[in-house]
Amino acid sequence: MTTSGPELRRTLGVGDAVVIGLGSMIGAGIFAALGPAARAAGSGLLLGLAVAAVVAYCNATSSARLAALYPASGGTYVYGRERLGAFWGYLAGWSFIVGKTASCAAMALTVGAYVWPSHGHAVAVAAVVALTAVNYGGIQKSAWLTRVIVAVVLAVLASVVVGCLGSDASDAGRLGIGLSSGAGGVLQAAGLLFFAFAGYARIATLGEEVRDPARTIPRAIPLALGIALTVYAVVAVAVLSVLGSAGLGLAPAPLADAVRAAGLPGLVPVVRVGAVVASLGSLLSLILGVSRTTLAMARDRHLPGALAAVHPRFQVPHRAELAVGAVVAVLAATVDVRGAIGFSSFGVLAYYAIANASAWTLSPAPTSRVVPVLGLLGCVTLACALPGVSVVVGAAVLAVGAAAYGVRLWAASR
């Protein structure tokens, strides 16, 4: 594998990479995704979380193996290109960019909804501009800010867990696991919860900026995923013990409603602040990851070559970051958060499906292919289980990307 153009500075260690992954996973998803997932799964919410975790583990394992072998910016765009061919790499990059750009808009809109609901779109745009400026200043500044955000969010979540489980309103009987909404509801909940798990992709897309990537990335990805899974499971149990699956499904702000039901109204403002900080952390890491995949695709001329420029002082893909920030700002000013989340989930699952297919080619040994096969089947299943509108729109956008690739090849051959 060769990389054209200036290379990025390798400054991140295992701890930095784990923090960036956590900043993406332990973000707005835990404050917002539990409610919709509970509505979809009913008493099967914890089963949905378990399914999402299994698929995420398969994806993380495949990504870690591939990232150690191909330590360049771009993640599955690079893996698909090297293992499956140029088209599949391109489709992975396209899925990631469009899906995660929608995620960026969703996170920005979440910030706006919590900070100033009546002017949510304006606040969202301001958040995008501010965090794009932070990323422009260099990867170490981004890693430092993400570390602060993760610490604050974990502290808030810890207060929610202690408050709920320690209250008289907590009842273990509300944790009953069943299939009140059927297997389809559990799978849809898993797809929605996967939206909150997918942050470990950011570690892989930063492969050109970590020290000793063959050692750092395989350690950082499972560590980040394991910590996030533990946090999500504990928070889900605590909230369910107070609200139950029915109450959780109706809660517009699940964690805030849970602490209020636990008799702790003083914690509600703290949870609101935590949600804002978490959303900012997710947005910071998302812009970081999307810009790096944009850089990789621009290097290969699938996107305008000008986006491959690396800043001579800060050594970041500054034009790609500015372009991504501009697109996200436009979306944050115009789109609805629900549509953004549904579309994002479809695009990210398509991205990881290609990652698992790429990992399948690494070894002919049957035991080495079990995880990639499970991951691939899981991604396809969860993508198809998402709400119908998300599936149709997501498939249409992937088709547009594939058509654009075909047109580019046709034009190059003439």
N, C-alpha and C positions, 0 to 999 in steps of 0.2 A: 504494500500500500504506500502510495506517495501522497504528499500534501503540498500543493502549490501555494505560493504567496507567503508573506511573513507569518511566522509562528507566534503563538501567544506565550506569555511568561508562565512558567511552572512555579507556582508559589503555594499551592494548597496541599496540606497534609491530610491524614485520615480524619482528624478531628474537624478540620474546616469542611471537608467534604460531607461528613455526617451531619454537621450543623446545617449546611445548605440543603441537604435532603430533608431534614426535619423541618426546616423553614417552609418547605413546599408541602409536606404531608400534614404536619400539625398546624394547620392554618384554618381558613374559614370553613373548610369542609366539616370539621367536627362541631362547629357552631350551627351549621345550616343543614347538613345532609341527613342527620338522624331523623328529623321530622318527616321529610318526604319518604325516606326508606321505611319508617314505621308505617306510614300510610299504605305503602305498597305491600309490605310483608306481614303486617299485623303481629301476631304472636311469634312469627318466624324471623323477627328482626335479628336476633343473635345468630340464627342460622345463616341469614344473608351476610352478616359480618364475617362469619367463618368462611363462606364461599369466596367472598371478595379477598380475604386474606390468603386463601390457598392459591387463587389465580395470581395475586400480587407476588406471592413467594416464587411461583414458577417464572413469572416475568422478571423478577429481580435476579434470580439465579441465572437465567439465560443472558440477561443484560450484563451481569458481572463477568461471566465467562467471555463474552464478546468484547467488552470494554477493555479487559486486560490484554486481549490480543490486538485490538485496534484502538490505541489510546490517542485518538484525534477528536477534535470538536465535531459534533454532528450526531452522536449516538447511533440509533438504528438506521439513520440515513446512510452512514458509513458501513454498518454491518450488512445491511441488505444489499448494498452495491457490491461489496466485496464477496459475499457468500452466495447471493442469489442472482445478481445481475443488476445492470444500471437502472432498469425500470423499477424494480422492487425497492431499490434504495431511494429512488426519486419519490415513489409513492409513500414510503415511510416518512420521508422528510416533509412531503406535502401534508400528510395526515397530522404530523406533529405540529407543524406551523399553524395550520388553520384551526386545529383542535385547541392548542394551547393559547393561541391568540384569543379565542373565545373564552378560555379560562381566565385570561388576564382581564378581559372585560367584566366577567362575572365577579372576580375578586374586587375590582375597583368599584363596581356597583354596590357590593356588600359594604364596603367602607362608607360610601355615600349614604346608604340606607341607615346605618347606625349613627353616623356623625350628625347628619342634617337631612332627615328624610324628605323635607319639602324641597330641598335643593340637591338631591342625591346625585343627579347627573353631573352637576358642576363640581361637586366635591370629588367625584370619581375621576373626572378629567384632571383635576389638580393633583390627585394622588399619582396618576400615571406620569405626569410631567415631572413631579418631584423624584420619584423612584427611578425614572429613566436617567435623570441627572446623577443620582447616586451611582448607578451602574456605569455610567460614562466615566466616572472618576477612577475606576479600577476595581478588579475582582477582590482585592483584600479589603477595601472599604465595604463592599457588599457583604463579604463573609463576616466582618466585624458587626455590622448592623444586624445581620440575620441572627448572630449569636445572642444579641441583646433581645431581639424579638422572641426567639424561642424560649429564653429564660422567663420572660414576662408571661407568655402564653401558658407554659407549664405551671407556673405559680397560680394562675387563674384557674386552670383546670383542676389542680390539686385542691383548691378551695371549694370548687363545685363538688368534687368527689367526697371530701371530708364532710361538707355541709349536708349533702343528701344522705349519705350512708349513716351519718350520726344523728339524723333527725328522727322524731317520733313518726313522721309520715312514711319512712322507709319500710317496705314490706317485701321480703324475699319472694312471697307468693306471686308478685307481679312479674317475675322473671320467667314464668312458664313458657317453655319452648313448644311451639306447635306449628301447624300449617293452615291457620285459619284463612289465609288468602291463597292457598295452593302453592305448588312449586313455582308457577310463573311469577307470583308475587315475591317469593324469596329471591328468584333470579333477578327480577327488576330491582329489588332493594340492593342486591349485591352490585349490580351495575352502577347504581347511584352512589353507593358507598365507595366504589372503586375510584370515583372522581377524587375522593379525598386521599386515596392511597398512592396515587401515581407520581408523587414527587421525587421518588428515587431516580426517575429518568434524568433529573437535573444533574445528578452526579455523573452519569454516563456522558451527557452532552458536554461536560466540562473536562473531558479526558485529556485535552491538550494543556490544561492549566493545573494539573495535579502533579506532585512530585512522585516519582517511581510508580507510574500508573498500574503496572502489572501487579503490584502489591497493594497499593492504596485502594483502588476501585473495588476489587473483590471483597475487601474488608469493610469498606464504608457502606456499600449498598445493603447487605444483610443487616448490619448494625442499625442503620437508619430505619429500615423496615421493621425490624424487631421492636425497637423502641416505640415507633408510631403505633404498631399493632397493640402493644401492651397498654399504651395510653388510651387508645380508642375503645378497647374492650372494657377497661375499668370505668371510663366515663359512661359508656353505654349502659353498663350494669347499674351504676349509681343513678342515672337519670330514669331508667326503667323502674327501679325500685320505688321511686316516688310517683311517677306519672303513669306507669303502665304503658303498654304498646298503644292502646286506644288514645289515651291522653297525650302521649308523645306525638302521635300522628296528627293531632289537631293543634299542636303548639306552634305558633308562628315563629317563636324564638325559643327553641327547645331547652337550652341550658338556663336561660334567664327564667323561663317559666318553671323549671325544675327547682331552682333555689327559692323561688317565691312560694311554690307549693310546699317546700320543706320548712317554711316559716322563717326564711332568712331574706326579707326584702332588701336589707342593706347590702346584700351581695349583688343585687341586680345591676347597679351601675358598674360594679367591678367587672361583671360578665360582659356588659356592653363594651367597655374599654378593651377587654381581652379579645372580643370579636373583631374590633377595629384593628388592633395590633396584629392579630393573626392574619387578617386579610391583607394587611400591608406586607407582612412577611411572605405570604404566598405570592403576592403580586411582584415583589422584588425578585424572588427566585424564578418565577415564570418568565419575566422579561429577560432575565439572564439566560435561561435555557433556550428560549425561542430565538434570541439573537445569535446564539452559537450555531444552531442548526441552519439559520439563514446564512451565516458566514460560510458554512460548509457547502451548501447548495450553490452559493454565489461563486465559490472557488471553482466549481464544476460547470459553471455557466447555465445552470438550471434556473437561476435567478440573475438579475442584472449584476455584472461583474463589479460594478462600483461598490456593492455591498460587502465585498471581500476585503475592503481596506482595514488595516489595523492601525490604530492611533500611534504615532511615533513616540509619544511620551507615556501615555497610560497603558499602552499595549493591550487595548481592548478593541473589538470590532465596532468602532464608534458609529459608522454609517448604518450598519445593521441594527444597532441598538436604537438609533434615532428613528429609523424607518419603522421598526416594530412599535416603538412608543407612539409614533404618529397614528398608526393604524388602530392600536388599542384605544387611544384617546378618542378617535372618531366613533369606534364601536361603543365605548362607554357613554358617549353623548347621545346615542341613538337607539341601542338595543335593549331588550328585556332580559333580566337576569336568568329567568327560568329557561328560556330558549338557548341562552348561551351555555348553561350547564349541560343540558341534554345533548347539544351538538358537540360540546367538548368531550363528553364521555365516549361518544361514538368514534370520534377521531383518534382519541388516545388508545382505545381498545384495538383499532385497526393498526396503529403504530406498533403496539406490543405483539400483535399477531405476527407481524413480519419479523419482529425480534426473535420470537420463538422459532419461526420457520428457519431463520438464519442460524440459530444455535443448533437446530437439528442436524445441520450439515457439518458440524465440528467433529463428530466422531461417529463411525458406523456401529459402534457397540450398542446393542439394544438398551442396556441399562443407562447409558448416557443420553438416550433419546426419550426416556420416560417423561422427564420434567418438561422439555420443550413441547412434546405432544400434548400433555395436559394443559400447558399454558396456552397453546394455540387453540385447542378446543374450547377452553374456558373463555378466552377473549371473544371468539366468534359467538358463543352461546350468550354471553352477557350483552354483547352489542345488539344481537337480535331481540333480546328481552327488554331493551329500553323502550320508552314510549314511542308509539308509531311515528309521530312527527319527527322525532330525533333520528330515527332509523332512515326515513325517507330523505330528509334533508341531508343527513350525513352521507348517505350513499350517492346522492346527486352531486355533492361537492367533490367526493372522491372521483366520480366519473368525469367531472369537469377537469380535474387535475390530470387524469389519465389521458383525456383527449388533448390537453395542452401539450403533454409530452409527445404524443403521436404527431401533432402538427409541427412541433419543433424538429423532430427527426425527418419528417417529410420535407420541410423547408431546407434543412441542411443537406439533403441528398440531391437537391435540384441545382 
